[in-house]
Amino acid sequence: MHLRRNTKLNVFNSLIAAYPIGLIIENDKSSNTQGNATAGDLNVANCVIAGCIKNFQDKQVWTNQSQFNTANDADAFVKPYFERQGGSNRVFATLTELKLGSNPLNLTAPDFFPKSDSPLASGAAWTNAKVASGFDKVPYIGAFAPNETAANNWMSGWTNFDPQNTVY
């Protein structure tokens, strides 16, 4: 998740997984994005990062047009911000630790539904005053309830993961 250009975004009860970099909070284009986070105007709370090559970075660094440079940033701001007391954020080194379905990274039939003993199955928090109204206040973290299936979830009937063989 790349937060930049003076954003004051609020992200709660969310999963960030299997990316080269989990969270970037960048002061680009003379913005004060990190200051917004420090002031509580930008919030990342009760979130989980899992299976990323690097969890935190303070700025986007490119080695070329198609590759991130994950080694050239000390994450001096983002790591302490994510791990701050009261943020209730967690990091898992691998996707396996999340106890998701059989293959969450399968490109044509992903199974990213948490099992009942997954750390995502519970723990959502709805007490922060900045959580917008209109959301279903569910007990789980992320987009899917424990033990949902490909045939029984909010994506059923309108999403497709096989664009090579589907006429749109």
N, C-alpha and C positions, 0 to 999 in steps of 0.2 A: 504494500500500500504506500503510495508516494503522495505525501501531503506537502503542498507548496503554495507559493504565490499568495501568501497572507491569508490562507484559509482559516476558517473558524468552524470547521466540520466537527460533528460529534459522532463518534463510532463506539457503540456499546454492544456487548454480548455477541461478538463476531469472531469468526475464524479466518485467519490468514495462513494459507498453507501451500507448500510445494512451489515456492517462487525462489528466484535467485536471492532476492533480498526481501525480508519480511516487512520491515517498516522503515521508511525514509521520511524524516521531517526536515525539510530543506528551506533555508533562507535564501531563495533565489530571486533574481530580478529586484534586489534591494527590498525584499519583503521582510516581515517580522513574524514568520510562521512559528518559529521556536518560541518567540516571546508570547505569542497567542496561547501556545501550549502551557507555558509557565504561568500565565495569568488566568488559566482556566477557561479561556474562550474557545480553544480547540481541545477536544477531549477524546482520548482513546482509553476506554476503561472496560474492565471485565472481558477482555479479549484474549484470544489464544493464538500464538504463532507456533507453527509446527512444520518440520521437514524442509526448512529453508536452508540454502547454502550458507547465507549469513543472515542473522536475525535483524540487525540494526545498522543503519548508516545515516550520517548527517547530511549527505548531499549526493546527488546523482553524479557518478563518475563513469565516463565511457572510455574504453580502450579503442573501440572503433564503433561504427554505426550499429553493429548487431550484438555487442557483448558488453555486459556490465563489468566494471572493475570493482570487485568486492574486497580487494585487499588494501586499497589505498585510502581508507577512511577509518578514523579511530572511534567512531560512534560515541563521541564524548557527551553529546546531548541526548540522543534518542534512547540509548540503553538505560541511563538513569531515569529518564522520563517514564519509559515503559514499566520499569521496575519500581516506581515510586510507591511509597506507602499510601494505601487508600485507592490505588489504581486497580487492584485485584486482577492484574493481567498475569498470564502464565505462558511459559515457553516449553515446548517439547522438541527434542532433537529430531525425532522421526515421526512420520505419519503413522507407523505401526502403533506407537504409544496412544494414539487417539482411539484405537479399537473401532475402526471404520469397517465397512463391508469388505468383500473379498479383494476388490481391486479399484481403489478410488481414482487411479490415474489411467484407467483404460479409456482410450479416446472415443470409442464407439459405444461403449456400454459401461460408463463409470458407476461404481457402487460406493458412494460417499456417505452412506447412511450410518450414523453411529449405532453401535450395539448398546444394549441396556447398561453394560458396565463401563461404557466409554466415559472419559472425563468431561465430554461435551454433553452428556445425558442430563446433567443438572447443573445448577450454579448460576443461572442467569440472574442478574440483579436489575431491579426496576425502581430503585429508590432514588437514583440521581435525578435532581430537578430538571436536568437538561434533556432527559429522555423524552422525545416527542410523543405526543398523544397520537392515537390512531394505530399503534402497533398492538398485535396480539401479545399479551403478556404471558409468554410460555416459560417453562422452567429450564429449557435446554439452551445451550450456546450454539450459534450457527444457524443455518437455514433449515435443518432437518431434525425432526424428532427421533428419538431412539426407536430402532426397529421399523422405521418406514421402509418401504420397498420401491423399486422402480415403477411399479404399477399403482402405488398408493402414496402419493405425495403431491405437493402443490405444483410440481412441474408436469404431472401426468396429463397427456392429451395435447400439449402445445409445444413441447421442446423435443429436439432431436439431436442426437450426437453422431449421426452418420451422414454428413453432407455429401460424401462421395457417391452415395447410393440413394439419395433422396431428391426428388424433384420439388423445388420450392416454387 
